[in-house]
């Protein structure tokens, strides 16, 4: 099965972009160690420093589902409301080589 790709865009609340970036950097570091994660990258908008994007590739839907159940993922998702100005924009794609 081809990899599953997620693009997640998050916008920080005013004055909280650095906090959101630090939380995302920690999340990315932990996620990158998961066996089902093929690739994960953290990016910051060149036009708007409050906007962050995470690019993720997973080996399967099951690997991503397992990721969403990890304690650090659950904790991050619970904290998003205090850091972001709106819900995350999450888009899923099937990898097309």
ABEGO torsion letter per residue (X at the ends): XBBBBBBBBBBBBBGAAAAAAAAAAAAAAAAAABAABABBBBBBBAABAABBBBBBBBABAAAAAAAAABAAAAAAAAAAAAABABBBBBBBBBBBX
